[in-house]
């Protein structure tokens, strides 16, 4: 004898609503929105400065975010003489 077919699903066959992880993680929200606003404000610079940083970062083989983060964290504008620090930044990149 054959087994009965599965009962019809009561769904529109769309993705589950709880499938996407929340940006603040599985735990509580905490200070997620304050940190997100602070990060946006730190990286929000005038267009000319952003363009200058992007060009300098490209010359050094870094991304805009890596270059800007170095300025924000250490207060230093990297140049070609900082080869050791640039190599350390590149080693931190995910594979």
C-alpha positions as CSV (number, residue, x, y, z in Angstrom):
1,X,0.0,0.0,0.0
2,X,1.2,3.5,-0.7
3,X,1.6,6.1,2.1
4,X,-0.8,9.0,2.2
5,X,0.5,12.3,0.7
6,X,1.6,15.1,3.1
7,X,-1.3,17.4,4.0
8,X,-1.3,20.7,2.2
9,X,0.8,23.4,3.7
10,X,-0.9,26.6,4.8
11,X,1.7,28.9,3.4
12,X,2.4,31.0,0.4
13,X,5.7,29.1,0.0
14,X,7.7,32.3,0.9
15,X,10.8,32.4,3.1
16,X,10.3,32.0,6.8
17,X,9.9,35.3,8.6
18,X,12.4,34.4,11.3
19,X,15.1,33.2,8.9
20,X,17.2,36.4,8.7
21,X,19.4,37.1,11.8
22,X,18.9,40.4,13.5
23,X,21.7,42.9,12.9
24,X,22.2,43.2,16.7
25,X,22.5,39.4,17.2
26,X,20.6,36.8,19.1
27,X,20.8,38.7,22.4
28,X,19.1,41.9,23.3
29,X,19.4,45.1,21.4
30,X,21.5,46.8,24.1
31,X,23.2,49.8,22.6
32,X,23.2,48.6,19.0
33,X,21.5,51.8,17.6
34,X,23.8,54.1,19.5
35,X,26.8,52.3,18.1
36,X,25.4,52.3,14.6
37,X,24.8,56.0,14.8
38,X,28.3,56.7,16.1
39,X,29.9,54.6,13.4
40,X,27.9,56.4,10.7
41,X,28.9,59.8,12.2
42,X,32.6,58.7,12.3
43,X,32.7,57.7,8.7
44,X,30.5,60.5,7.4
45,X,33.0,63.1,6.0
46,X,32.6,65.6,3.2
47,X,32.9,64.3,-0.3
48,X,36.3,65.9,-1.1
49,X,37.9,64.3,2.0
50,X,36.3,60.9,1.3
51,X,37.7,61.1,-2.3
52,X,41.1,62.0,-1.0
53,X,41.2,59.2,1.5
54,X,40.0,56.7,-1.1
55,X,42.8,57.7,-3.5
56,X,45.4,57.5,-0.8
57,X,44.1,54.1,0.4
58,X,44.1,52.8,-3.2
59,X,47.8,53.8,-3.6
60,X,48.7,51.9,-0.4
61,X,46.6,48.8,-1.3
62,X,44.1,49.4,1.4
63,X,40.3,49.8,1.4
64,X,38.7,53.1,2.2
65,X,37.4,51.6,5.5
66,X,40.8,50.3,6.5
67,X,42.5,53.6,5.8
68,X,39.8,55.6,7.6
69,X,39.8,53.3,10.6
70,X,43.5,53.8,11.0
71,X,43.0,57.6,11.0
72,X,40.2,57.3,13.6
73,X,41.9,54.8,15.8
74,X,45.5,56.1,15.8
75,X,45.2,59.6,14.4
76,X,47.8,58.9,11.7
77,X,47.6,59.3,8.0
78,X,49.4,56.4,6.5
79,X,51.9,56.8,3.7
80,X,54.4,54.5,1.8
81,X,56.9,54.7,4.6
82,X,54.5,52.9,7.0
83,X,55.0,49.6,5.1
84,X,55.1,47.5,8.3
85,X,51.8,48.9,9.6
86,X,50.1,48.5,6.2
87,X,51.3,44.8,6.1
88,X,49.8,44.3,9.5
89,X,46.4,45.7,8.4
90,X,46.4,43.5,5.3
91,X,47.2,40.4,7.5
92,X,44.0,41.1,9.6
93,X,41.8,40.8,6.5
94,X,39.5,37.7,6.4
95,X,40.5,35.1,3.9
